[in-house]
Amino acid sequence: MLGWTLFLAALMTFLLTHAIPARPEVRGRLIELLGRRGYFATYSVLSLLVLGWLILAAARAPYVEVIPPLPALRWVPLLIMPVVCWLAVAGMSAQNPFSFGGLGHRSFDPDHPGVLRTTRHPLLAALMLWAISHLLSNGSLSHVILFGLFAGFAALGMVVIDRRKAREMGSEWVRLSRNTSRFSLRSPRPWPGLWVALASLAAFAVLLHLHASVIGLSPLP
């Protein structure tokens, strides 16, 4: 029972640390106290610490099988994670008026939306695919709850952010988003540069190398 208690405590802490700061009055007050940079730095560190606790708590919860540990399912993250890394890097490297990320220097062009033609939410799409692939390969009840939560959070986040941005941008939403998609299989136009692919492969290699030492389980079948 202790394992489930710690898992539920970590899960509730994770939900509260994301739900409470999302309230506009709370977020505004924290930014006033800490400054914008201080707020985001503190929130990022806190989120990573709570996420790490949640992942460890899920691994230590009693095993209750939901999805059989089929050998073929061990391959799913290995096949999906390069795509996840690519979406994350491509999303961070492009200007994005619709969602998270957008650190690129080139202004967003609605006629040539790049990766946003595939999804307006590359980081949330990456989170969703990461969660689904790991849910299939870690089918215990605690992991199904954990990764199902992340997948649902990402999918719901796309809908909520689209509605908020459409309301904030008004008529500009239709003009700017006309060649983009919430989440689709359409290819980017244009494709991100070669450096995005190389950086994605490097990130995947690092994650593959560190997985066993950090998570305690080899990702290789």
PyMOL commands that set and color helices and strands:
alter all, ss='L'
color gray80, all
select helices_A, chain A and resi 2-22+24-34+36-60+71-92+115-117+122-137+141-169+171-177+194-215
alter helices_A, ss='H'
color red, helices_A
deselect
rebuild
show_as cartoon
